[in-house]
Amino acid sequence: MITTNEKIKIFLVDDDVLFLKSLEIDFLQHADFMIKTFATGELCIANLSQNPEIIILDYHLDGIDKSAMNGIETLDKIKAHNSEIAVVMLSSQDKIEVAINCMHHLAFDYVIKSETAFTRLQKIITTIFKYKKMENIINWYMEAS
């Protein structure tokens, strides 16, 4: 459970260094988050012990290194490690099949990389925490009865 004085820990994972840095700057300028950035899925997985609440993950992580884990493989490993981590997938592909594939692999949401991506991510993060709050209330009622 997140207390009011703890910063929300977010991992940003993308092999596009410019986009990754831009996203990090947007988050740091607009909210009080603890941000960790990773250029590969492997680095993200290696740092899951830091317990991020949210991971924003690129769909294509093998753009530079073709042998690198892609976003779906990384998503599966994140969910195997801790199914409670909310993962939002990012992609430059505006294809419904890609979004559906991400959702089948238990992504919380899917965002297309664009000039409005950060605004959409802010809304999704708010939704994630509303959802988690409702889930905690329901669990409390279930345990109380």
C-alpha positions as CSV (number, residue, x, y, z in Angstrom):
1,M,0.0,0.0,0.0
2,I,1.3,3.4,-0.9
3,T,1.3,6.0,1.9
4,T,1.0,9.7,1.2
5,N,4.6,10.5,1.8
6,E,6.0,7.8,-0.5
7,K,6.8,8.6,-4.1
8,I,5.3,6.4,-6.8
9,K,8.0,4.3,-8.4
10,I,7.7,4.1,-12.1
11,F,10.0,2.2,-14.5
12,L,10.3,3.5,-18.0
13,V,11.6,0.9,-20.5
14,D,12.4,1.9,-24.1
15,D,15.3,1.3,-26.5
16,D,14.6,4.7,-28.1
17,V,17.0,6.8,-25.9
18,L,15.5,10.2,-27.0
19,F,11.9,9.1,-26.4
20,L,12.9,7.6,-23.1
21,K,14.7,10.8,-21.9
22,S,11.8,13.0,-23.1
23,L,9.3,10.8,-21.2
24,E,11.5,10.9,-18.0
25,I,11.7,14.7,-18.2
26,D,7.9,14.9,-18.7
27,F,7.2,12.8,-15.6
28,L,9.7,14.6,-13.4
29,Q,8.4,18.0,-14.4
30,H,4.7,17.2,-13.9
31,A,4.6,15.0,-10.8
32,D,6.6,13.8,-7.8
33,F,7.5,10.3,-9.1
34,M,10.6,8.2,-8.5
35,I,11.6,7.3,-12.1
36,K,14.0,4.6,-13.2
37,T,14.8,4.2,-16.9
38,F,16.0,1.1,-18.7
39,A,17.0,0.7,-22.4
40,T,16.3,-3.1,-22.4
41,G,13.8,-5.5,-21.0
42,E,16.6,-7.5,-19.5
43,L,17.7,-4.5,-17.3
44,C,14.1,-3.9,-16.3
45,I,13.7,-7.6,-15.2
46,A,17.0,-7.4,-13.3
47,N,15.7,-4.5,-11.2
48,L,12.2,-5.8,-10.4
49,S,13.4,-6.2,-6.8
50,Q,13.0,-2.4,-6.5
51,N,9.3,-3.0,-6.6
52,P,7.9,-0.5,-9.1
53,E,4.2,0.2,-8.9
54,I,4.0,0.9,-12.6
55,I,6.1,0.0,-15.6
56,I,5.7,1.8,-18.9
57,L,7.1,-0.6,-21.5
58,D,7.9,-0.3,-25.2
59,Y,6.4,-3.0,-27.4
60,H,9.5,-3.2,-29.6
61,L,12.6,-3.4,-27.4
62,D,14.7,-5.2,-30.0
63,G,15.2,-2.2,-32.3
64,I,18.9,-1.8,-31.6
65,D,19.8,-5.3,-30.5
66,K,17.8,-7.9,-32.4
67,S,18.7,-10.6,-29.8
68,A,17.2,-8.4,-27.0
69,M,13.9,-9.4,-25.3
70,N,10.9,-7.8,-26.9
71,G,8.2,-6.0,-25.0
72,I,5.8,-8.9,-24.8
73,E,8.5,-11.3,-23.5
74,T,9.4,-8.6,-20.9
75,L,5.7,-8.2,-20.0
76,D,5.3,-11.9,-19.4
77,K,8.4,-12.0,-17.1
78,I,7.2,-9.0,-15.2
79,K,3.8,-10.6,-14.6
80,A,5.4,-13.9,-13.6
81,H,7.5,-12.0,-11.1
82,N,4.6,-10.0,-9.7
83,S,1.2,-9.9,-11.2
84,E,0.3,-6.8,-9.2
85,I,2.6,-4.5,-11.2
86,A,0.6,-2.4,-13.6
87,V,2.3,-2.5,-17.0
88,V,1.3,0.1,-19.7
89,M,2.6,-0.8,-23.2
90,L,3.8,1.8,-25.6
91,S,4.2,1.5,-29.3
92,S,4.5,3.6,-32.4
93,Q,2.2,1.0,-34.1
94,D,-1.4,2.1,-34.4
95,K,-2.7,-1.4,-35.0
96,I,-5.6,-3.0,-33.0
97,E,-3.9,-6.4,-33.2
98,V,-0.9,-5.1,-31.3
99,A,-3.1,-3.6,-28.6
100,I,-5.1,-6.8,-28.3
101,N,-1.9,-8.8,-28.1
102,C,-0.7,-6.6,-25.2
103,M,-4.0,-7.0,-23.4
104,H,-3.9,-10.8,-23.8
105,H,-0.6,-10.7,-22.0
106,L,-2.1,-8.8,-19.1
107,A,-1.0,-5.2,-19.9
108,F,-3.1,-2.7,-18.0
109,D,-3.4,-0.5,-21.1
110,Y,-1.8,0.4,-24.5
111,V,-0.6,3.8,-25.6
112,I,0.5,4.9,-29.1
113,K,3.7,7.0,-29.1
114,S,2.6,10.4,-30.1
115,E,2.7,14.0,-29.0
116,T,-0.2,13.2,-26.7
117,A,1.2,10.0,-25.2
118,F,2.3,11.7,-21.9
119,T,-1.1,13.2,-21.3
120,R,-2.7,9.8,-21.9
121,L,-0.2,8.1,-19.6
122,Q,-1.0,10.6,-16.8
123,K,-4.7,9.7,-17.1
124,I,-3.9,6.0,-17.1
125,I,-1.8,6.3,-14.0
126,T,-4.7,8.1,-12.2
127,T,-7.0,5.2,-13.3
128,I,-4.5,2.6,-12.1
129,F,-4.5,4.1,-8.6
130,K,-8.3,4.5,-8.5
131,Y,-8.6,0.8,-9.5
132,K,-6.1,-0.3,-6.8
133,K,-7.9,1.8,-4.2
134,M,-11.3,0.1,-5.1
135,E,-9.6,-3.3,-5.1
136,N,-8.2,-2.6,-1.6
137,I,-11.7,-1.6,-0.4
138,I,-13.3,-4.7,-1.9
139,N,-10.6,-6.9,-0.3
140,W,-11.2,-5.3,3.1
141,Y,-14.9,-5.9,2.9
142,M,-14.3,-9.5,1.8
143,E,-12.0,-10.2,4.7
144,A,-14.3,-8.5,7.2
145,S,-17.3,-10.7,6.3
